């Protein structure tokens, strides 16, 4: 039986389905992103990790979110080009989602339940990261200010 994570899907910026089951057997890093945030330069580090380990089975999926100080004002169709031009991003991005509240994307409802935050389960800010192993099990949650290179060892342990 496959892990619950693989039952989810999301829409890419063109509105096409991305089935999480397509990533079965891969190590996945789910990140809520924003293009106008003080932490936005983390796109560089995320892309470095992606380039370094994608051939070994790492997938990074960016879920843009506008719930934190409206720091993702760019429309879905422009987000990809903004991320590519400014940060060289080549990993997949979804359409904008909510990560908190009753209309939070089901993936984030699941991840927050599986990996509760410190003090509260809610996502506190942009660039909260969730590491999921090859079997679809969420294994670790990282705070927004955790730089991508600081999680490289955790990624290597489960690649």
Secondary structure as GFF3:
##gff-version 3
##sequence-region A 1 159
A	DSSP	three_ten_helix	4	7	.	.	.	ID=ss1
A	DSSP	beta_strand	9	11	.	.	.	ID=ss2
A	DSSP	beta_strand	17	19	.	.	.	ID=ss3
A	DSSP	three_ten_helix	20	23	.	.	.	ID=ss4
A	DSSP	beta_strand	27	33	.	.	.	ID=ss5
A	DSSP	alpha_helix	42	53	.	.	.	ID=ss6
A	DSSP	three_ten_helix	54	56	.	.	.	ID=ss7
A	DSSP	beta_strand	58	64	.	.	.	ID=ss8
A	DSSP	alpha_helix	76	87	.	.	.	ID=ss9
A	DSSP	beta_strand	92	93	.	.	.	ID=ss10
A	DSSP	alpha_helix	106	114	.	.	.	ID=ss11
A	DSSP	beta_strand	129	132	.	.	.	ID=ss12
A	DSSP	beta_strand	138	142	.	.	.	ID=ss13
A	DSSP	three_ten_helix	148	151	.	.	.	ID=ss14
A	DSSP	alpha_helix	152	158	.	.	.	ID=ss15
###
